[in-house]
Amino acid sequence: MNLYDIMGPVMVGPSSSHTAGAVRIGLISRKLLGEQVQKAEILFHGSFLATGTGHGTDRAVIAGLLGMAQDDLRIPKSFELARKQGMEWTFGRAYLKDVHPNSVKLRLTGESGRNLEIVASSPGGGRVEICQMDGLSTTFSGDIPVLIVHNEDSPGHVAAAASLLADAGINIASMRLSRDQRNGSAVMVLECDQEIPEETVRMIENMKGIQKAASLAGMD
């Protein structure tokens, strides 16, 4: 247990789950998109839907999508700042299965037209969990460096990605695999001990059978 676990995050309140966690979800999603968010459809679930407005969850998610951290004093002004940047967004509701009550689905479009769909939860203390990416199940927090690879469900992709990470001196701390169906689409989530160089990410993304790859530096 560390000081973060005992005292919670340094944040703009009022709530570590509904405010700080929501900012973190937005920030991780922006980093995974890899570019400025042009459009966002934000669908709240459960407690986020019922009490989120009062806790500033809506402004917090937008703040994260703008690139703000959870202690940024500009969070209450995120709507105004987003409009100045030309971001368009809508809020709605989602009924998600098998997720924490503090959950949200984000459908994002970047300035280049790149799309990303994220389902994420904020269980408390400012911690978050990414539950789905583009409709495929994942489980990671973003606390440590992570590589996310979407690929065809066929042999060799995991070994090839692991080999390129080894060549770059990257040690894999944990690995989780999921797929939508046999011979369909799959996703691998590789949490690592070191940040993944952008060059390595691009090499993996250019391999045959890889649909896309993204990395996230640890946020703790």
FENZI-V924120 format. One line per field, one symbol per residue. phi: phi as a letter, one per 40 degrees, with the letter a starting at -180 (. if undefined). Layout:
phi->???
//
This chain:
phi->.bcdccbgccacccbcccbcccdccccccccccgacccbabbbcbfcdccbccccgccccccdccchcccbcccdcbccccccccgcbabbabbbbcfbcdcbabbbbbcccgcbabbbabbchggcbbccabfgbcbaabgcbdabbbcaccachccccccccccccgccccaabbaacacgbbbbbbbcbcbcccdccdcccccccgccaaabbcdbb
//
